[in-house]
Amino acid sequence: MRIAVLLVVSVAISSQAAIADIKRHASVPAALQGSWATSADACKGADKSGVTLAAKTYVGSAGNCNVVWVSETAGPGGAIYSARLRCPNERTQQEWSESNLVIRPDDTDKISVGPDFSSLKAYQRCP
């Protein structure tokens, strides 16, 4: 009986610790804000494949979206962010859809962005 009680208590404590590792932010962190492109040449041209992150907006492949919140989770190489986006529906422009955007900082001027970890795309900061 003692073992069962200890097991239940340890599971409860460890699950609380896991929840505490996620921080929710109201906006995109300042270090991630700016224009990002796949290459330096793409920064100079009218290439539409880049992304722009501001405190409360995202412009990129998902459209021109509002940032609802950003979750920060500790990762092996540093923080990993997941932004909850609210985007206009492409068909009607009156209805809204919600989606997630994973943002993983790779370096001071490099990030990987995508809807999930299996489809992250590398970007570099535009000057």
C-alpha positions as CSV (number, residue, x, y, z in Angstrom):
1,M,0.0,0.0,0.0
2,R,2.8,2.4,0.8
3,I,4.4,1.8,-2.5
4,A,1.2,2.6,-4.3
5,V,0.8,5.9,-2.4
6,L,4.4,6.9,-3.1
7,L,4.0,6.1,-6.7
8,V,0.8,8.3,-7.0
9,V,2.5,11.1,-5.1
10,S,5.6,11.0,-7.3
11,V,3.5,11.0,-10.5
12,A,1.5,14.0,-9.3
13,I,4.7,15.9,-8.4
14,S,6.4,15.1,-11.7
15,S,3.4,16.1,-13.8
16,Q,3.3,19.5,-12.1
17,A,6.9,20.0,-12.9
18,A,6.3,19.2,-16.6
19,I,3.5,21.7,-16.8
20,A,5.7,24.4,-15.2
21,D,8.2,24.2,-18.1
22,I,5.8,26.0,-20.6
23,K,5.6,29.7,-20.4
24,R,2.8,31.5,-22.3
25,H,3.5,35.0,-23.7
26,A,1.0,37.5,-25.1
27,S,3.2,38.3,-28.0
28,V,6.2,37.2,-30.1
29,P,9.5,37.7,-28.1
30,A,11.5,40.7,-29.3
31,A,14.5,38.6,-30.3
32,L,12.3,36.8,-32.9
33,Q,10.7,39.9,-34.4
34,G,11.7,41.1,-37.8
35,S,11.8,40.0,-41.4
36,W,13.2,36.6,-42.2
37,A,14.1,35.0,-45.6
38,T,15.5,31.8,-47.0
39,S,18.6,33.6,-48.2
40,A,20.3,37.0,-48.4
41,D,19.2,37.3,-52.0
42,A,15.6,36.7,-51.0
43,C,15.9,39.6,-48.5
44,K,16.8,42.0,-51.3
45,G,14.2,40.9,-53.9
46,A,10.5,40.8,-53.9
47,D,10.6,37.1,-52.9
48,K,7.3,36.2,-51.2
49,S,8.7,33.1,-49.5
50,G,9.9,34.9,-46.4
51,V,8.2,35.6,-43.1
52,T,7.7,38.7,-41.0
53,L,7.2,38.4,-37.2
54,A,5.9,41.4,-35.2
55,A,4.7,41.4,-31.6
56,K,1.1,40.5,-32.5
57,T,1.3,39.6,-36.2
58,Y,2.7,37.0,-38.6
59,V,3.0,37.4,-42.3
60,G,4.0,34.4,-44.3
61,S,2.7,31.2,-46.0
62,A,-0.3,31.1,-43.7
63,G,-1.3,34.6,-44.7
64,N,-1.5,37.8,-42.7
65,C,-2.4,36.5,-39.2
66,N,-2.9,37.7,-35.7
67,V,-0.8,36.2,-32.9
68,V,-3.2,35.0,-30.2
69,W,-0.4,33.8,-27.8
70,V,3.1,32.2,-27.9
71,S,4.1,29.2,-25.8
72,E,7.8,28.9,-24.9
73,T,9.1,25.4,-24.1
74,A,12.6,24.4,-23.1
75,G,14.4,22.4,-25.7
76,P,17.8,20.7,-26.0
77,G,19.3,23.6,-27.9
78,G,17.4,26.4,-26.2
79,A,13.8,27.7,-26.2
80,I,11.3,26.5,-28.7
81,Y,8.2,28.6,-29.4
82,S,4.8,27.7,-30.7
83,A,2.6,30.6,-31.8
84,R,-1.2,30.3,-32.0
85,L,-2.3,32.2,-35.1
86,R,-5.7,33.5,-36.1
87,C,-5.8,33.9,-39.9
88,P,-8.5,35.0,-42.3
89,N,-10.0,32.2,-44.3
90,E,-8.4,32.4,-47.8
91,R,-11.8,31.6,-49.5
92,T,-14.1,34.1,-47.9
93,Q,-11.8,36.6,-46.1
94,Q,-14.6,36.9,-43.5
95,E,-14.2,33.7,-41.6
96,W,-11.2,33.0,-39.4
97,S,-9.2,29.8,-38.9
98,E,-6.6,29.1,-36.2
99,S,-3.3,27.3,-36.6
100,N,0.0,26.7,-34.9
101,L,3.4,27.9,-36.0
102,V,6.6,26.4,-34.5
103,I,9.5,28.8,-34.2
104,R,12.9,27.3,-33.3
105,P,15.8,29.8,-32.9
106,D,18.9,28.2,-34.4
107,D,21.3,31.1,-33.9
108,T,21.1,34.8,-33.3
109,D,20.2,35.5,-36.9
110,K,18.7,32.2,-37.9
111,I,15.4,30.5,-37.1
112,S,13.4,27.5,-38.4
113,V,9.7,28.0,-38.9
114,G,6.8,25.7,-39.8
115,P,3.5,24.3,-38.9
116,D,5.1,21.3,-37.2
117,F,8.6,19.9,-36.5
118,S,8.6,17.7,-39.6
119,S,8.2,20.7,-41.9
120,L,10.5,23.3,-40.4
121,K,12.1,25.6,-43.0
122,A,15.3,27.6,-42.3
123,Y,15.3,31.4,-42.4
124,Q,17.9,34.1,-41.8
125,R,17.3,37.6,-40.5
126,C,17.0,40.3,-43.2
127,P,18.9,43.5,-42.5
